[in-house]
Amino acid sequence: MNTLIIDNKKGYGRKIKRLLEKAIADSSAAAIPTVLEALAELRHPHYDLIIIGHPFPEISTDEFLTILTNNNINIPVLIIDHDTTSTVALSDSLETCVFRIPADYVPRILPMIALETYKRCRLYNENRQLKAELNKARGNHKIVEIALNSNHLINNPLMTILGNAQLLLRDCEKSDTKTLTRLEKIEKAAKRIQEITLDLANKLDTSVEPEEMLKSSR
């Protein structure tokens, strides 16, 4: 887990960094003192979690979160709250992936809360992606149904055209080469359309449910 710690209080960010790296295996953390440096770092995000240690002097925390949202930076944020009356807040909806932990709790449970925040947000994002893919699969399934129905609607008049062209070819005088040529072209074109619609019908399968389509694509 890679963590970006933003804190302007001298030594506090490094303290959090040491705490996380000691408690969480295979983790690394970077401590940055200013919002501007943090935003520059997040242009190429490779972090799994952002921790805000103290309120920013430049902008409010809410403004910072808005900047993240506007720039499509979907990284969970853990805010260390220095209000002594606050409690640990892990959102159930996970829609924003922003959580708070009282500063007094930091030495005891920060690594656990940080890891839990990261895991829960990752799970939320994976579920959201799966839902998006399922909706897409359902849309594709509907398109298949429409295509098959259109295929059927094309074939009905096509059979009439082909059948009549073949009857006319049979009854046409051999000497009327001009009419014969035109009828043969109609027959050839109708058969070609028939081949295309048959090939399309063979490729489309509405018996597969969207959920199965999603599984097969993963």
NUTI-245908 format. One record per residue (C-alpha): x, y, z; residue in one letter. Coordinates in Angstrom, 2 decimals. Each point is the difference from the previous one (the first is absolute). Layout:
N
PT      px      py      pz type
PT       X       Y       Z    a
...
% end
This chain:
218
PT      px      py      pz type
PT    0.00    0.00    0.00    m
PT    1.42    3.38   -1.06    n
PT   -1.08    2.94    2.12    t
PT    0.34    3.73   -0.59    l
PT    0.08    1.97    3.27    i
PT   -0.73    3.72   -0.23    i
PT    0.88    1.96    3.12    d
PT    1.64    3.35    0.66    n
PT    0.83   -0.57    3.65    k
PT    3.70   -0.62    0.42    k
PT    0.80   -3.65    0.52    g
PT   -3.64   -1.16    0.18    y
PT   -0.12   -1.37   -3.53    g
PT    3.23   -1.94    0.50    r
PT   -1.39   -1.39    3.25    k
PT   -3.07   -1.32   -1.84    i
PT    2.25   -1.39   -2.72    k
PT    2.09   -1.98    2.49    r
PT   -3.11   -1.23    1.78    l
PT   -1.56   -1.35   -3.19    l
PT    3.13   -1.56   -1.46    e
PT    0.76   -1.75    3.27    k
PT   -3.51   -1.38    0.51    a
PT   -1.06   -0.91   -3.56    i
PT    2.04   -2.52   -1.97    a
PT    1.07    0.96   -3.53    d
PT   -1.16    3.57    0.49    s
PT    1.70    3.26   -0.86    s
PT   -0.88    3.60    0.76    a
PT    1.04    3.45   -1.13    a
PT   -0.42    3.07    2.21    a
PT   -0.63    3.31   -1.78    i
PT   -0.47    3.33    1.81    p
PT   -2.17    2.02   -2.43    t
PT   -3.13   -0.40   -2.08    v
PT    1.73    1.22   -3.16    l
PT    2.71   -2.63    0.32    e
PT   -2.63   -2.64    0.66    a
PT   -2.02    0.96   -3.08    l
PT    3.14   -0.08   -2.12    a
PT    0.77   -3.46    1.36    e
PT   -3.54   -1.17   -0.74    l
PT    0.21    0.92   -3.68    r
PT    1.42   -3.47   -0.52    h
PT   -1.80   -1.82    2.80    p
PT    1.57   -3.18    1.25    h
PT   -1.35    0.32    3.52    y
PT   -2.60   -2.18    1.66    d
PT   -0.85    2.37    2.84    l
PT    0.28    3.68    0.92    i
PT    0.35    1.02    3.64    i
PT   -0.58    3.61    1.02    i
PT    1.72    0.74    3.30    g
PT   -0.92    3.61    0.81    h
PT   -2.27    2.58   -1.67    p
PT    1.64    1.72   -2.96    f
PT    0.94    3.68    0.30    p
PT   -0.57    0.53   -3.75    e
PT   -3.45   -1.50   -0.52    i
PT   -2.64   -1.84    1.99    s
PT   -0.12   -3.78    0.09    t
PT   -3.34    0.07   -1.85    d
PT    1.54    2.10   -2.77    e
PT    2.84   -2.49   -0.29    f
PT   -2.47   -2.89   -0.25    l
PT   -1.90    1.90   -2.70    t
PT    3.23    0.42   -1.96    i
PT    0.58   -3.75    0.20    l
PT   -3.53   -0.70   -1.23    t
PT    0.22    2.51   -2.84    n
PT    3.25   -1.57   -1.17    n
PT   -1.34   -3.57    0.20    n
PT    2.48   -0.96    2.70    i
PT   -1.84   -2.89    1.60    n
PT    2.23   -0.73    2.96    i
PT   -1.44   -0.56    3.49    p
PT    0.74    2.78    2.48    v
PT    0.55   -0.44    3.72    l
PT   -0.22    3.23    2.00    i
PT    1.61    0.23    3.42    i
PT   -2.46    2.10    1.97    d
PT    1.48    2.11    2.80    h
PT   -3.41    0.77    1.46    d
PT    0.06   -1.78    3.36    t
PT   -3.75   -0.71   -0.16    t
PT    0.13   -1.90   -3.31    s
PT   -0.21   -3.75   -0.43    t
PT    1.19   -2.45   -2.63    v
PT   -2.25    0.30   -3.05    a
PT    0.07   -2.67   -2.69    l
PT   -2.78    0.67   -2.48    s
PT   -2.33   -2.90   -0.79    d
PT   -0.89    1.31   -3.45    s
PT    3.65    0.45   -1.04    l
PT   -1.23    2.38   -2.71    e
PT    2.71    2.52    0.75    t
PT    2.62   -2.23    1.63    c
PT    0.80    2.74    2.52    v
PT    0.46   -1.06    3.61    f
PT    0.99    1.63    3.27    r
PT    1.99   -1.11    3.02    i
PT    0.56    2.04    3.19    p
PT    3.60    1.06    0.51    a
PT    0.06   -1.64    3.44    d
PT   -0.57   -3.38   -1.65    y
PT    2.90    0.32   -2.44    v
PT    2.73   -1.78    1.99    p
PT   -2.28   -2.93    0.80    r
PT   -2.14   -0.71   -3.03    i
PT    1.10    2.14   -2.95    l
PT    1.64   -2.89   -1.91    p
PT   -3.07   -2.19    0.47    m
PT   -2.40    2.77   -1.08    i
PT    2.22    0.93   -2.95    a
PT    0.08   -3.58   -1.22    l
PT   -3.74   -0.42    0.54    e
PT   -0.70    3.22   -1.89    t
PT    2.13   -1.16   -2.92    y
PT   -1.59   -3.47   -0.12    k
PT   -3.57    1.24    0.28    r
PT    0.43    2.62   -2.69    c
PT    1.69   -2.45   -2.32    r
PT   -2.91   -2.40    0.50    l
PT   -2.48    2.80   -0.65    y
PT    1.76    1.03   -3.21    n
PT    0.17   -3.61   -1.20    e
PT   -3.72   -0.45    0.66    n
PT   -0.77    3.25   -1.80    r
PT    2.03   -1.15   -2.99    q
PT   -1.77   -3.36   -0.03    l
PT   -3.39    1.72    0.05    k
PT    1.04    2.21   -2.91    a
PT    1.16   -3.04   -1.97    e
PT   -3.22   -1.85    0.80    l
PT   -2.09    2.94   -1.21    n
PT    2.05    0.04   -3.18    k
PT   -0.53   -3.74   -0.46    a
PT   -3.74    0.47    0.48    r
PT    0.04    2.74   -2.61    g
PT    1.87   -2.28   -2.40    n
PT   -2.54   -2.75    0.65    h
PT   -2.80    2.37   -0.97    k
PT    1.85    0.96   -3.18    i
PT    0.26   -3.70   -0.89    v
PT   -3.76   -0.41    0.41    e
PT   -0.67    3.02   -2.21    i
PT    2.44   -1.27   -2.63    a
PT   -1.64   -3.43   -0.11    l
PT   -3.45    1.53   -0.28    n
PT    1.19    2.26   -2.82    s
PT    1.56   -3.03   -1.65    n
PT   -3.35   -1.75    0.04    h
PT   -1.77    3.06   -1.41    l
PT    2.50    0.19   -2.85    i
PT   -0.28   -3.68   -0.87    n
PT   -3.77   -0.02   -0.44    n
PT   -0.19    2.43   -2.96    p
PT    3.33   -1.31   -1.26    l
PT   -1.47   -3.48   -0.48    m
PT   -2.85    1.55   -1.98    t
PT    2.44    1.86   -2.25    i
PT    2.19   -3.06   -0.51    l
PT   -2.92   -2.34   -0.64    g
PT   -1.59    2.28   -2.55    n
PT    3.31    0.65   -1.73    a
PT    0.54   -3.74   -0.38    q
PT   -3.54   -0.51   -1.34    l
PT    0.51    2.77   -2.53    l
PT    3.32   -1.51   -1.03    l
PT   -1.67   -3.32   -0.63    r
PT   -2.79    1.52   -2.07    d
PT    2.08    2.58   -1.83    c
PT    0.65   -0.53   -3.67    e
PT    3.58   -1.02   -0.69    k
PT    0.16    2.55   -2.77    s
PT   -0.69    2.86    2.42    d
PT    3.61    0.22    1.13    t
PT   -0.37    3.49    1.44    k
PT   -2.78   -1.04    2.39    t
PT    1.81   -3.25    0.84    l
PT    3.13    1.93    0.94    t
PT   -1.94    2.32    2.28    r
PT   -1.84   -2.86    1.68    l
PT    3.26   -1.87    0.55    e
PT    1.46    3.09    1.67    k
PT   -3.05    0.23    2.26    i
PT    0.30   -3.69    0.89    e
PT    3.73    0.31    0.69    k
PT   -0.46    3.08    2.20    a
PT   -2.86   -1.61    1.93    a
PT    2.06   -3.14    0.64    k
PT    2.91    2.14    1.19    r
PT   -2.25    1.83    2.48    i
PT   -1.35   -3.37    1.10    q
PT    3.55   -1.23    0.68    e
PT    0.82    3.12    2.00    i
PT   -3.13   -0.21    2.17    t
PT    0.55   -3.72    0.58    l
PT    3.60    0.62    1.03    d
PT   -1.12    2.77    2.35    l
PT   -2.65   -2.24    1.57    a
PT    2.59   -2.71    0.60    n
PT    2.35    2.44    1.72    k
PT   -2.62    1.54    2.27    l
PT   -1.11   -1.98    3.03    d
PT   -2.74    1.28    2.30    t
PT    0.03   -3.16    2.09    s
PT    3.03    1.32    1.90    v
PT   -1.06    2.23    2.88    e
PT    1.84    3.30    0.65    p
PT    1.58   -1.41    3.16    e
PT    1.48   -2.88   -2.01    e
PT    1.18    2.40   -2.70    m
PT    1.80    1.98    2.70    l
PT    1.68   -3.11    1.42    k
PT    1.21   -1.13   -3.41    s
PT    1.53    3.41   -0.72    s
PT    2.09    0.10    3.17    r
% end
